[in-house]
């Protein structure tokens, strides 16, 4: 025997909002990752000065 699935309490608008939110998140992440960075990130090794006395 197949179990009966009740559809009375399920709201399709929740599914629609979830799908739209996922599409916005995917589109936003693609735009963020594909855009070139405006600043060049350079790292420098900072050597602490030995002449500083505390």
C-alpha distance matrix in Angstrom:
0.0 3.8 6.5 9.1 12.5 15.5 18.5 21.0 22.9 23.0 26.4 27.1 30.7 30.0 28.5 31.5 34.0 32.4 32.7 36.2 37.2 36.0 38.0 41.0 40.8 40.5 43.3 45.5 45.2 46.0 49.1 50.2 49.9 51.5 54.5 57.7 59.0 62.1 63.7 64.5 63.4 66.1 66.2 69.5 70.3 72.4 75.0 76.2 79.8 81.9 84.7 82.9 84.0 81.9
3.8 0.0 3.8 6.3 9.2 12.5 15.2 18.1 19.8 19.6 22.9 23.5 27.1 26.3 24.7 27.7 30.2 28.7 28.9 32.5 33.5 32.3 34.2 37.3 37.2 36.9 39.7 41.9 41.7 42.5 45.5 46.6 46.5 48.0 51.0 54.2 55.5 58.6 60.3 61.1 60.1 62.9 63.1 66.4 67.4 69.5 72.2 73.4 77.0 79.2 81.9 80.1 81.2 79.2
6.5 3.8 0.0 3.8 6.4 9.5 12.7 15.3 16.6 16.8 20.3 21.3 24.8 23.8 22.6 25.8 28.0 26.6 27.2 30.7 31.5 30.6 32.8 35.6 35.4 35.5 38.3 40.3 40.2 41.3 44.1 45.1 45.2 47.0 49.7 53.0 54.1 57.1 58.7 59.7 58.6 61.4 61.5 64.8 65.8 67.6 70.4 71.4 75.0 77.2 79.9 77.8 78.9 76.8
9.1 6.3 3.8 0.0 3.8 6.4 9.5 11.9 13.8 14.2 17.6 18.8 22.3 21.8 20.8 23.9 26.2 25.2 25.9 29.2 30.2 29.7 31.7 34.4 34.6 34.9 37.5 39.4 39.7 40.8 43.5 44.6 45.0 46.6 49.2 52.6 53.7 56.6 58.3 59.6 58.6 61.5 61.8 65.2 66.3 68.1 70.9 71.9 75.5 77.8 80.3 78.2 79.3 77.1
12.5 9.2 6.4 3.8 0.0 3.7 6.3 9.3 10.7 10.6 14.0 15.1 18.6 18.0 17.1 20.2 22.4 21.4 22.3 25.5 26.5 26.1 28.2 30.8 31.0 31.5 34.0 35.9 36.2 37.5 40.0 41.1 41.6 43.3 45.8 49.2 50.3 53.1 54.9 56.2 55.3 58.3 58.7 62.0 63.3 65.0 67.9 68.9 72.4 74.8 77.3 75.1 76.3 74.1
15.5 12.5 9.5 6.4 3.7 0.0 3.8 5.7 7.5 8.3 11.8 13.6 16.9 16.5 16.3 19.3 21.3 20.9 22.1 24.9 25.9 26.1 28.2 30.5 31.0 31.8 34.1 35.8 36.5 37.9 40.2 41.3 42.1 43.8 46.1 49.6 50.5 53.1 55.0 56.5 55.6 58.7 59.1 62.5 63.8 65.3 68.3 69.1 72.6 75.1 77.4 75.1 76.2 73.9
18.5 15.2 12.7 9.5 6.3 3.8 0.0 3.8 5.8 5.5 8.5 10.1 13.5 13.6 13.4 16.0 18.2 18.2 19.3 21.9 23.2 23.7 25.5 27.7 28.5 29.4 31.5 33.2 34.2 35.5 37.6 38.8 39.9 41.5 43.6 47.1 48.2 50.6 52.7 54.4 53.7 56.9 57.5 60.9 62.4 63.9 67.1 67.9 71.3 73.9 76.1 73.9 75.1 72.9
21.0 18.1 15.3 11.9 9.3 5.7 3.8 0.0 3.8 5.7 8.2 10.8 13.5 13.9 14.7 17.0 18.8 19.3 20.8 23.0 24.2 25.2 27.0 28.9 29.8 31.1 33.0 34.5 35.7 37.3 39.1 40.2 41.5 43.2 45.0 48.6 49.5 51.8 53.8 55.7 55.0 58.2 58.8 62.2 63.7 65.0 68.2 68.8 72.2 74.8 76.9 74.5 75.6 73.3
22.9 19.8 16.6 13.8 10.7 7.5 5.8 3.8 0.0 3.8 6.5 9.8 11.9 11.5 12.9 15.5 16.6 17.0 19.1 21.2 21.8 23.0 25.2 26.7 27.4 29.1 31.1 32.2 33.3 35.2 36.9 37.8 39.2 41.1 42.8 46.4 47.0 49.2 51.1 53.0 52.2 55.4 55.9 59.2 60.6 61.8 64.9 65.5 68.9 71.4 73.5 71.0 72.1 69.7
23.0 19.6 16.8 14.2 10.6 8.3 5.5 5.7 3.8 0.0 3.8 6.5 9.0 8.5 9.3 12.0 13.5 13.7 15.5 17.7 18.6 19.6 21.6 23.4 24.2 25.6 27.6 28.9 30.0 31.7 33.5 34.6 35.9 37.7 39.5 43.0 43.9 46.1 48.1 50.0 49.3 52.5 53.1 56.5 58.0 59.4 62.6 63.3 66.7 69.3 71.4 69.1 70.3 68.0
26.4 22.9 20.3 17.6 14.0 11.8 8.5 8.2 6.5 3.8 0.0 3.8 5.5 5.9 7.4 9.3 10.7 11.7 13.5 15.1 16.3 17.8 19.5 21.0 22.2 23.8 25.4 26.7 28.2 29.8 31.3 32.5 34.1 35.7 37.3 40.9 41.8 43.9 46.0 48.1 47.6 50.9 51.7 55.2 56.9 58.2 61.5 62.2 65.5 68.3 70.3 67.9 69.2 67.0
27.1 23.5 21.3 18.8 15.1 13.6 10.1 10.8 9.8 6.5 3.8 0.0 3.8 5.4 5.2 6.3 8.7 10.0 10.8 12.5 14.3 15.5 16.8 18.6 20.1 21.3 22.7 24.4 26.0 27.3 28.8 30.3 31.8 33.1 34.8 38.5 39.7 41.8 44.1 46.1 45.8 49.3 50.3 53.8 55.7 57.2 60.5 61.5 64.8 67.7 69.7 67.5 69.0 66.9
30.7 27.1 24.8 22.3 18.6 16.9 13.5 13.5 11.9 9.0 5.5 3.8 0.0 3.8 5.3 4.9 6.1 8.5 9.8 10.4 12.1 14.1 15.3 16.4 18.2 19.9 20.9 22.2 24.2 25.7 26.8 28.2 30.1 31.5 32.8 36.5 37.4 39.3 41.7 43.9 43.7 47.2 48.3 51.8 53.8 55.1 58.5 59.4 62.6 65.6 67.4 65.1 66.7 64.6
30.0 26.3 23.8 21.8 18.0 16.5 13.6 13.9 11.5 8.5 5.9 5.4 3.8 0.0 3.8 5.4 5.2 6.2 8.7 10.0 10.5 12.3 14.3 15.4 16.5 18.4 20.0 21.0 22.5 24.4 25.8 26.7 28.5 30.2 31.7 35.2 36.0 38.0 40.1 42.2 41.7 45.1 46.0 49.4 51.2 52.5 55.8 56.6 59.9 62.8 64.7 62.4 63.9 61.8
28.5 24.7 22.6 20.8 17.1 16.3 13.4 14.7 12.9 9.3 7.4 5.2 5.3 3.8 0.0 3.8 5.5 5.1 6.2 8.6 9.9 10.6 12.4 14.3 15.3 16.5 18.3 19.9 21.2 22.6 24.4 25.6 27.0 28.6 30.4 34.0 35.0 37.3 39.5 41.4 41.0 44.3 45.3 48.8 50.7 52.2 55.6 56.6 60.0 62.8 64.9 62.8 64.4 62.4
31.5 27.7 25.8 23.9 20.2 19.3 16.0 17.0 15.5 12.0 9.3 6.3 4.9 5.4 3.8 0.0 3.8 5.4 5.2 6.2 8.6 10.0 10.7 12.4 14.3 15.5 16.5 18.2 20.0 21.2 22.5 24.2 25.8 27.0 28.6 32.3 33.5 35.6 38.1 40.1 40.1 43.6 44.8 48.4 50.5 52.0 55.5 56.6 59.9 62.9 64.8 62.7 64.5 62.6
34.0 30.2 28.0 26.2 22.4 21.3 18.2 18.8 16.6 13.5 10.7 8.7 6.1 5.2 5.5 3.8 0.0 3.8 5.5 5.1 6.1 8.6 9.9 10.5 12.2 14.2 15.3 16.2 18.2 20.0 21.0 22.2 24.2 25.7 26.9 30.6 31.4 33.4 35.7 37.9 37.7 41.2 42.3 45.8 47.9 49.3 52.7 53.7 56.9 59.9 61.7 59.6 61.2 59.3
32.4 28.7 26.6 25.2 21.4 20.9 18.2 19.3 17.0 13.7 11.7 10.0 8.5 6.2 5.1 5.4 3.8 0.0 3.8 5.5 5.1 6.2 8.7 9.9 10.5 12.3 14.2 15.2 16.5 18.4 20.0 20.9 22.4 24.2 25.9 29.4 30.2 32.5 34.6 36.5 36.0 39.4 40.3 43.9 45.7 47.3 50.6 51.7 55.0 57.9 60.0 57.8 59.5 57.7
32.7 28.9 27.2 25.9 22.3 22.1 19.3 20.8 19.1 15.5 13.5 10.8 9.8 8.7 6.2 5.2 5.5 3.8 0.0 3.8 5.4 5.1 6.2 8.7 9.9 10.6 12.2 14.1 15.4 16.6 18.3 19.9 21.1 22.5 24.3 28.0 29.3 31.6 34.0 35.8 35.6 39.0 40.3 43.9 45.9 47.7 51.1 52.4 55.7 58.8 60.8 58.9 60.8 59.1
36.2 32.5 30.7 29.2 25.5 24.9 21.9 23.0 21.2 17.7 15.1 12.5 10.4 10.0 8.6 6.2 5.1 5.5 3.8 0.0 3.8 5.4 5.1 6.2 8.6 9.9 10.5 12.1 14.2 15.4 16.4 18.1 19.9 21.1 22.4 26.2 27.4 29.5 32.0 34.1 34.2 37.7 39.2 42.8 45.1 46.7 50.2 51.5 54.7 57.8 59.7 57.7 59.7 58.1
37.2 33.5 31.5 30.2 26.5 25.9 23.2 24.2 21.8 18.6 16.3 14.3 12.1 10.5 9.9 8.6 6.1 5.1 5.4 3.8 0.0 3.8 5.5 5.1 6.2 8.7 9.9 10.4 12.2 14.2 15.3 16.2 18.2 19.9 21.2 24.7 25.5 27.6 29.8 31.9 31.7 35.2 36.4 39.9 42.1 43.6 47.0 48.2 51.4 54.5 56.4 54.3 56.2 54.5
36.0 32.3 30.6 29.7 26.1 26.1 23.7 25.2 23.0 19.6 17.8 15.5 14.1 12.3 10.6 10.0 8.6 6.2 5.1 5.4 3.8 0.0 3.8 5.4 5.0 6.1 8.5 9.8 10.6 12.3 14.2 15.2 16.4 18.2 20.0 23.5 24.6 27.1 29.2 30.9 30.6 34.0 35.1 38.8 40.8 42.6 46.0 47.4 50.7 53.7 55.8 54.0 55.9 54.4
38.0 34.2 32.8 31.7 28.2 28.2 25.5 27.0 25.2 21.6 19.5 16.8 15.3 14.3 12.4 10.7 9.9 8.7 6.2 5.1 5.5 3.8 0.0 3.8 5.4 5.2 6.0 8.4 9.9 10.6 12.2 14.0 15.4 16.4 18.2 21.9 23.4 25.8 28.3 30.1 30.3 33.8 35.3 39.0 41.3 43.2 46.7 48.3 51.5 54.7 56.7 55.0 57.1 55.8
41.0 37.3 35.6 34.4 30.8 30.5 27.7 28.9 26.7 23.4 21.0 18.6 16.4 15.4 14.3 12.4 10.5 9.9 8.7 6.2 5.1 5.4 3.8 0.0 3.8 5.5 5.1 5.9 8.5 9.9 10.5 11.9 14.1 15.3 16.4 20.1 21.2 23.3 25.8 27.9 28.1 31.7 33.4 37.0 39.4 41.1 44.7 46.1 49.2 52.4 54.3 52.5 54.6 53.2
40.8 37.2 35.4 34.6 31.0 31.0 28.5 29.8 27.4 24.2 22.2 20.1 18.2 16.5 15.3 14.3 12.2 10.5 9.9 8.6 6.2 5.0 5.4 3.8 0.0 3.8 5.5 5.1 6.1 8.6 9.9 10.4 12.1 14.1 15.5 19.0 19.7 22.1 24.2 26.0 25.8 29.3 30.6 34.3 36.5 38.2 41.7 43.1 46.3 49.5 51.5 49.7 51.8 50.3
40.5 36.9 35.5 34.9 31.5 31.8 29.4 31.1 29.1 25.6 23.8 21.3 19.9 18.4 16.5 15.5 14.2 12.3 10.6 9.9 8.7 6.1 5.2 5.5 3.8 0.0 3.8 5.5 5.2 6.2 8.7 9.9 10.6 12.1 14.3 17.8 19.1 21.9 24.1 25.6 25.5 29.0 30.5 34.2 36.5 38.5 42.0 43.7 47.0 50.1 52.2 50.7 52.9 51.7
43.3 39.7 38.3 37.5 34.0 34.1 31.5 33.0 31.1 27.6 25.4 22.7 20.9 20.0 18.3 16.5 15.3 14.2 12.2 10.5 9.9 8.5 6.0 5.1 5.5 3.8 0.0 3.8 5.5 5.2 6.2 8.6 10.0 10.6 12.3 16.0 17.7 20.1 22.8 24.6 25.1 28.6 30.5 34.2 36.8 38.8 42.4 44.2 47.3 50.6 52.6 51.1 53.5 52.4
45.5 41.9 40.3 39.4 35.9 35.8 33.2 34.5 32.2 28.9 26.7 24.4 22.2 21.0 19.9 18.2 16.2 15.2 14.1 12.1 10.4 9.8 8.4 5.9 5.1 5.5 3.8 0.0 3.8 5.4 5.2 6.1 8.6 10.0 10.8 14.3 15.3 17.6 20.0 22.1 22.4 26.0 27.9 31.5 34.1 35.9 39.5 41.1 44.2 47.5 49.4 47.7 50.1 49.0
45.2 41.7 40.2 39.7 36.2 36.5 34.2 35.7 33.3 30.0 28.2 26.0 24.2 22.5 21.2 20.0 18.2 16.5 15.4 14.2 12.2 10.6 9.9 8.5 6.1 5.2 5.5 3.8 0.0 3.8 5.4 5.0 6.0 8.4 10.0 13.2 14.1 16.9 19.0 20.4 20.4 23.9 25.5 29.2 31.6 33.6 37.2 38.9 42.1 45.3 47.4 45.9 48.3 47.2
46.0 42.5 41.3 40.8 37.5 37.9 35.5 37.3 35.2 31.7 29.8 27.3 25.7 24.4 22.6 21.2 20.0 18.4 16.6 15.4 14.2 12.3 10.6 9.9 8.6 6.2 5.2 5.4 3.8 0.0 3.8 5.5 5.3 6.0 8.5 11.9 13.7 16.7 19.1 20.4 20.8 24.3 26.2 30.0 32.6 34.8 38.4 40.4 43.6 46.8 48.9 47.7 50.3 49.4
49.1 45.5 44.1 43.5 40.0 40.2 37.6 39.1 36.9 33.5 31.3 28.8 26.8 25.8 24.4 22.5 21.0 20.0 18.3 16.4 15.3 14.2 12.2 10.5 9.9 8.7 6.2 5.2 5.4 3.8 0.0 3.8 5.6 5.3 6.1 9.8 11.7 14.1 16.9 18.7 19.7 23.3 25.6 29.3 32.2 34.2 37.9 39.9 42.8 46.2 48.0 46.8 49.4 48.7
50.2 46.6 45.1 44.6 41.1 41.3 38.8 40.2 37.8 34.6 32.5 30.3 28.2 26.7 25.6 24.2 22.2 20.9 19.9 18.1 16.2 15.2 14.0 11.9 10.4 9.9 8.6 6.1 5.0 5.5 3.8 0.0 3.8 5.7 5.6 8.7 9.4 12.0 14.3 16.1 16.6 20.2 22.3 26.0 28.8 30.7 34.4 36.2 39.2 42.6 44.5 43.1 45.7 44.9
49.9 46.5 45.2 45.0 41.6 42.1 39.9 41.5 39.2 35.9 34.1 31.8 30.1 28.5 27.0 25.8 24.2 22.4 21.1 19.9 18.2 16.4 15.4 14.1 12.1 10.6 10.0 8.6 6.0 5.3 5.6 3.8 0.0 3.8 5.7 8.0 9.2 12.6 14.4 15.3 15.6 19.0 21.0 24.7 27.4 29.7 33.3 35.4 38.5 41.8 43.9 42.8 45.5 44.9
51.5 48.0 47.0 46.6 43.3 43.8 41.5 43.2 41.1 37.7 35.7 33.1 31.5 30.2 28.6 27.0 25.7 24.2 22.5 21.1 19.9 18.2 16.4 15.3 14.1 12.1 10.6 10.0 8.4 6.0 5.3 5.7 3.8 0.0 3.8 6.4 9.1 12.2 14.7 15.5 16.7 20.0 22.5 26.1 29.1 31.5 35.1 37.4 40.4 43.7 45.7 44.8 47.7 47.3
54.5 51.0 49.7 49.2 45.8 46.1 43.6 45.0 42.8 39.5 37.3 34.8 32.8 31.7 30.4 28.6 26.9 25.9 24.3 22.4 21.2 20.0 18.2 16.4 15.5 14.3 12.3 10.8 10.0 8.5 6.1 5.6 5.7 3.8 0.0 3.8 6.4 8.9 11.8 13.4 15.0 18.5 21.3 24.9 28.0 30.2 33.8 36.1 38.8 42.3 44.1 43.1 46.0 45.7
57.7 54.2 53.0 52.6 49.2 49.6 47.1 48.6 46.4 43.0 40.9 38.5 36.5 35.2 34.0 32.3 30.6 29.4 28.0 26.2 24.7 23.5 21.9 20.1 19.0 17.8 16.0 14.3 13.2 11.9 9.8 8.7 8.0 6.4 3.8 0.0 3.8 6.3 8.9 10.0 12.1 15.4 18.5 22.0 25.3 27.5 31.1 33.6 36.1 39.7 41.4 40.6 43.7 43.6
59.0 55.5 54.1 53.7 50.3 50.5 48.2 49.5 47.0 43.9 41.8 39.7 37.4 36.0 35.0 33.5 31.4 30.2 29.3 27.4 25.5 24.6 23.4 21.2 19.7 19.1 17.7 15.3 14.1 13.7 11.7 9.4 9.2 9.1 6.4 3.8 0.0 3.8 5.6 7.1 8.9 12.5 15.5 18.9 22.3 24.2 27.9 30.2 32.7 36.3 37.9 37.1 40.1 39.9
62.1 58.6 57.1 56.6 53.1 53.1 50.6 51.8 49.2 46.1 43.9 41.8 39.3 38.0 37.3 35.6 33.4 32.5 31.6 29.5 27.6 27.1 25.8 23.3 22.1 21.9 20.1 17.6 16.9 16.7 14.1 12.0 12.6 12.2 8.9 6.3 3.8 0.0 3.8 6.8 9.4 12.7 16.0 19.0 22.5 24.0 27.7 29.8 32.0 35.7 37.0 36.1 39.3 39.2
63.7 60.3 58.7 58.3 54.9 55.0 52.7 53.8 51.1 48.1 46.0 44.1 41.7 40.1 39.5 38.1 35.7 34.6 34.0 32.0 29.8 29.2 28.3 25.8 24.2 24.1 22.8 20.0 19.0 19.1 16.9 14.3 14.4 14.7 11.8 8.9 5.6 3.8 0.0 3.7 6.1 9.2 12.4 15.2 18.8 20.3 23.9 26.1 28.3 32.0 33.3 32.5 35.6 35.7
64.5 61.1 59.7 59.6 56.2 56.5 54.4 55.7 53.0 50.0 48.1 46.1 43.9 42.2 41.4 40.1 37.9 36.5 35.8 34.1 31.9 30.9 30.1 27.9 26.0 25.6 24.6 22.1 20.4 20.4 18.7 16.1 15.3 15.5 13.4 10.0 7.1 6.8 3.7 0.0 3.8 6.2 9.8 12.7 16.3 18.2 21.8 24.3 26.6 30.1 31.7 31.3 34.6 34.9
63.4 60.1 58.6 58.6 55.3 55.6 53.7 55.0 52.2 49.3 47.6 45.8 43.7 41.7 41.0 40.1 37.7 36.0 35.6 34.2 31.7 30.6 30.3 28.1 25.8 25.5 25.1 22.4 20.4 20.8 19.7 16.6 15.6 16.7 15.0 12.1 8.9 9.4 6.1 3.8 0.0 3.8 6.7 10.0 13.4 15.4 19.0 21.5 24.0 27.6 29.4 28.8 31.9 32.1
66.1 62.9 61.4 61.5 58.3 58.7 56.9 58.2 55.4 52.5 50.9 49.3 47.2 45.1 44.3 43.6 41.2 39.4 39.0 37.7 35.2 34.0 33.8 31.7 29.3 29.0 28.6 26.0 23.9 24.3 23.3 20.2 19.0 20.0 18.5 15.4 12.5 12.7 9.2 6.2 3.8 0.0 3.7 6.6 10.1 12.4 15.9 18.6 21.1 24.5 26.4 26.2 29.5 30.0
66.2 63.1 61.5 61.8 58.7 59.1 57.5 58.8 55.9 53.1 51.7 50.3 48.3 46.0 45.3 44.8 42.3 40.3 40.3 39.2 36.4 35.1 35.3 33.4 30.6 30.5 30.5 27.9 25.5 26.2 25.6 22.3 21.0 22.5 21.3 18.5 15.5 16.0 12.4 9.8 6.7 3.7 0.0 3.8 6.8 9.3 12.7 15.5 18.3 21.5 23.7 23.5 26.6 27.1
69.5 66.4 64.8 65.2 62.0 62.5 60.9 62.2 59.2 56.5 55.2 53.8 51.8 49.4 48.8 48.4 45.8 43.9 43.9 42.8 39.9 38.8 39.0 37.0 34.3 34.2 34.2 31.5 29.2 30.0 29.3 26.0 24.7 26.1 24.9 22.0 18.9 19.0 15.2 12.7 10.0 6.6 3.8 0.0 3.7 6.1 9.3 12.3 14.9 18.1 20.3 20.3 23.6 24.4
70.3 67.4 65.8 66.3 63.3 63.8 62.4 63.7 60.6 58.0 56.9 55.7 53.8 51.2 50.7 50.5 47.9 45.7 45.9 45.1 42.1 40.8 41.3 39.4 36.5 36.5 36.8 34.1 31.6 32.6 32.2 28.8 27.4 29.1 28.0 25.3 22.3 22.5 18.8 16.3 13.4 10.1 6.8 3.7 0.0 3.8 6.3 9.5 12.4 15.3 17.9 18.1 21.2 22.1
72.4 69.5 67.6 68.1 65.0 65.3 63.9 65.0 61.8 59.4 58.2 57.2 55.1 52.5 52.2 52.0 49.3 47.3 47.7 46.7 43.6 42.6 43.2 41.1 38.2 38.5 38.8 35.9 33.6 34.8 34.2 30.7 29.7 31.5 30.2 27.5 24.2 24.0 20.3 18.2 15.4 12.4 9.3 6.1 3.8 0.0 3.8 6.3 9.1 12.3 14.6 14.5 17.7 18.6
75.0 72.2 70.4 70.9 67.9 68.3 67.1 68.2 64.9 62.6 61.5 60.5 58.5 55.8 55.6 55.5 52.7 50.6 51.1 50.2 47.0 46.0 46.7 44.7 41.7 42.0 42.4 39.5 37.2 38.4 37.9 34.4 33.3 35.1 33.8 31.1 27.9 27.7 23.9 21.8 19.0 15.9 12.7 9.3 6.3 3.8 0.0 3.8 6.3 9.0 11.7 12.2 15.3 16.7
76.2 73.4 71.4 71.9 68.9 69.1 67.9 68.8 65.5 63.3 62.2 61.5 59.4 56.6 56.6 56.6 53.7 51.7 52.4 51.5 48.2 47.4 48.3 46.1 43.1 43.7 44.2 41.1 38.9 40.4 39.9 36.2 35.4 37.4 36.1 33.6 30.2 29.8 26.1 24.3 21.5 18.6 15.5 12.3 9.5 6.3 3.8 0.0 3.7 6.4 9.0 8.8 11.7 13.0
79.8 77.0 75.0 75.5 72.4 72.6 71.3 72.2 68.9 66.7 65.5 64.8 62.6 59.9 60.0 59.9 56.9 55.0 55.7 54.7 51.4 50.7 51.5 49.2 46.3 47.0 47.3 44.2 42.1 43.6 42.8 39.2 38.5 40.4 38.8 36.1 32.7 32.0 28.3 26.6 24.0 21.1 18.3 14.9 12.4 9.1 6.3 3.7 0.0 3.8 5.5 6.2 9.6 11.7
81.9 79.2 77.2 77.8 74.8 75.1 73.9 74.8 71.4 69.3 68.3 67.7 65.6 62.8 62.8 62.9 59.9 57.9 58.8 57.8 54.5 53.7 54.7 52.4 49.5 50.1 50.6 47.5 45.3 46.8 46.2 42.6 41.8 43.7 42.3 39.7 36.3 35.7 32.0 30.1 27.6 24.5 21.5 18.1 15.3 12.3 9.0 6.4 3.8 0.0 3.8 5.6 8.0 10.8
84.7 81.9 79.9 80.3 77.3 77.4 76.1 76.9 73.5 71.4 70.3 69.7 67.4 64.7 64.9 64.8 61.7 60.0 60.8 59.7 56.4 55.8 56.7 54.3 51.5 52.2 52.6 49.4 47.4 48.9 48.0 44.5 43.9 45.7 44.1 41.4 37.9 37.0 33.3 31.7 29.4 26.4 23.7 20.3 17.9 14.6 11.7 9.0 5.5 3.8 0.0 3.8 6.4 9.8
82.9 80.1 77.8 78.2 75.1 75.1 73.9 74.5 71.0 69.1 67.9 67.5 65.1 62.4 62.8 62.7 59.6 57.8 58.9 57.7 54.3 54.0 55.0 52.5 49.7 50.7 51.1 47.7 45.9 47.7 46.8 43.1 42.8 44.8 43.1 40.6 37.1 36.1 32.5 31.3 28.8 26.2 23.5 20.3 18.1 14.5 12.2 8.8 6.2 5.6 3.8 0.0 3.8 6.5
84.0 81.2 78.9 79.3 76.3 76.2 75.1 75.6 72.1 70.3 69.2 69.0 66.7 63.9 64.4 64.5 61.2 59.5 60.8 59.7 56.2 55.9 57.1 54.6 51.8 52.9 53.5 50.1 48.3 50.3 49.4 45.7 45.5 47.7 46.0 43.7 40.1 39.3 35.6 34.6 31.9 29.5 26.6 23.6 21.2 17.7 15.3 11.7 9.6 8.0 6.4 3.8 0.0 3.8
81.9 79.2 76.8 77.1 74.1 73.9 72.9 73.3 69.7 68.0 67.0 66.9 64.6 61.8 62.4 62.6 59.3 57.7 59.1 58.1 54.5 54.4 55.8 53.2 50.3 51.7 52.4 49.0 47.2 49.4 48.7 44.9 44.9 47.3 45.7 43.6 39.9 39.2 35.7 34.9 32.1 30.0 27.1 24.4 22.1 18.6 16.7 13.0 11.7 10.8 9.8 6.5 3.8 0.0
